[in-house]
């Protein structure tokens, strides 16, 4: 009986360690990925892995709103006027892509309304960590942003 118990325990430990999907965790979660993402988030830290620079202040003054109907809103600083950054926002839809390891944002609705903008309507951020109380995202410019819930 002891032999079977040992095999079951080893199987459980192996299964739990195999649950880690994202580079920085979590190892195990009882919430779905969508349930962990749907929230109002504020950026609290950032760093640029190319320059090894820690981002701070206005550079990370972002809020990300992910809604359960697949819509999102991203508010971010955009232009420095009189020593203060103004805020702009993007809106559209979000989905999980590439085996749920990438957060895909589609702003085509937004860009149709502002057709003079010369930006891609799709952008992606790699998910490094996806917890219910913290997410870390890596943008295509190799900048990592850490978000926590607003409330």
C-alpha positions as a printed Julia matrix, in Angstrom:
151×3 Matrix{Float64}:
   0.0    0.0     0.0
   2.89   2.35    0.8
   4.27   1.8    -2.7
   1.0    2.93   -4.33
   0.73   5.95   -2.06
   4.26   7.02   -3.05
   3.4    6.69   -6.75
   0.22   8.76   -6.3
   2.09  11.48   -4.41
   4.8   11.64   -7.09
   2.11  11.87   -9.78
   0.36  14.74   -7.97
   3.62  16.65   -7.47
   4.54  16.15  -11.13
   1.1   17.32  -12.25
   1.22  20.47  -10.15
   4.7   21.41  -11.36
   3.57  20.91  -14.96
   0.73  23.43  -14.46
   3.06  26.43  -14.67
   2.3   28.06  -18.02
   3.79  31.53  -17.64
   7.42  32.34  -17.01
   6.74  33.89  -13.61
   3.7   31.9   -12.58
   1.43  31.0   -11.08
   2.13  27.29  -10.71
  -1.5   26.44  -10.1
  -4.68  28.47  -10.31
  -8.31  27.53   -9.89
  -9.44  30.6   -11.86
  -9.55  30.57  -15.63
  -7.12  32.77  -17.53
  -9.96  35.05  -18.63
 -11.22  35.37  -15.06
  -7.75  36.42  -13.92
  -7.45  38.99  -16.73
 -10.88  40.64  -16.48
 -10.33  43.6   -14.17
  -9.37  47.27  -14.0
  -5.57  47.39  -13.84
  -3.04  50.11  -13.11
   0.64  49.91  -14.0
   2.93  50.07  -10.96
   6.32  49.16  -12.44
   8.11  48.89  -15.72
  11.5   48.25  -17.21
  13.12  48.2   -20.6
  15.11  45.0   -21.12
  17.04  46.43  -24.07
  18.45  49.42  -22.17
  18.07  47.88  -18.69
  16.35  51.13  -17.69
  13.73  51.15  -14.94
  10.66  53.0   -16.17
   9.0   55.3   -13.71
   6.68  58.2   -13.13
   4.8   59.32  -16.2
   6.27  56.54  -18.34
   4.17  53.93  -16.54
   1.07  56.0   -15.81
  -1.19  53.52  -17.59
  -4.52  51.96  -16.81
  -5.78  48.85  -18.6
  -9.44  47.9   -18.44
 -10.24  44.37  -19.63
 -13.97  43.63  -19.78
 -15.67  40.23  -19.81
 -17.38  40.98  -23.14
 -13.95  41.03  -24.85
 -13.59  44.83  -24.98
 -10.65  46.78  -23.56
  -9.55  50.34  -22.91
  -5.93  51.36  -22.43
  -5.18  54.83  -21.08
  -1.57  55.99  -21.36
   0.54  59.16  -21.25
   1.21  60.54  -24.71
   2.39  64.13  -24.94
   4.39  66.34  -22.61
   2.75  69.77  -22.26
   3.94  72.23  -19.6
   5.89  69.47  -17.79
   2.81  67.21  -17.61
   1.87  64.29  -19.81
  -1.56  64.33  -21.37
  -3.44  61.04  -21.53
  -4.72  59.27  -24.57
  -6.54  56.0   -24.88
  -7.04  53.05  -27.18
 -10.18  50.95  -27.3
 -11.09  47.74  -29.03
 -11.26  44.03  -28.36
  -8.87  41.66  -26.62
  -8.3   37.92  -26.86
  -5.79  35.36  -25.72
  -3.62  34.07  -28.56
  -0.75  31.67  -29.2
  -1.73  28.97  -26.72
  -2.95  31.62  -24.21
   0.55  33.06  -23.8
  -0.09  36.32  -25.66
  -2.64  39.05  -25.09
  -3.84  40.31  -28.47
  -5.41  43.75  -28.79
  -7.45  44.7   -31.86
  -8.11  48.41  -32.26
  -9.56  48.24  -35.77
 -12.85  49.78  -34.58
 -10.92  52.66  -33.03
  -8.77  53.18  -36.12
 -11.72  53.11  -38.49
 -13.05  56.11  -36.61
  -9.63  57.8   -36.83
  -8.51  56.66  -40.26
  -5.79  59.3   -40.51
  -3.71  57.52  -37.85
  -0.84  55.5   -39.27
  -0.66  52.75  -36.66
  -1.26  49.04  -36.77
  -4.68  48.15  -35.46
  -3.34  44.93  -33.89
  -0.73  44.76  -31.18
   0.4   42.0   -28.88
   1.89  41.69  -25.42
   3.47  38.5   -24.11
   2.13  37.35  -20.76
   4.98  36.75  -18.31
   2.81  36.4   -15.21
  -0.94  36.01  -14.85
  -2.21  36.05  -11.29
  -5.54  37.37  -10.06
  -3.77  40.23   -8.27
  -0.87  40.91  -10.65
  -0.06  40.58  -14.32
   3.22  41.21  -16.11
   3.17  41.96  -19.81
   6.06  42.32  -22.26
   5.48  44.58  -25.27
   7.14  44.22  -28.7
   9.72  46.88  -27.75
  10.93  44.6   -24.94
   9.39  46.72  -22.19
   7.83  44.87  -19.28
   4.89  46.35  -17.39
   3.54  45.14  -14.07
  -0.13  45.77  -13.37
  -2.17  45.41  -10.18
  -5.93  45.83   -9.74
  -7.11  49.41   -9.31
  -9.47  48.48   -6.47
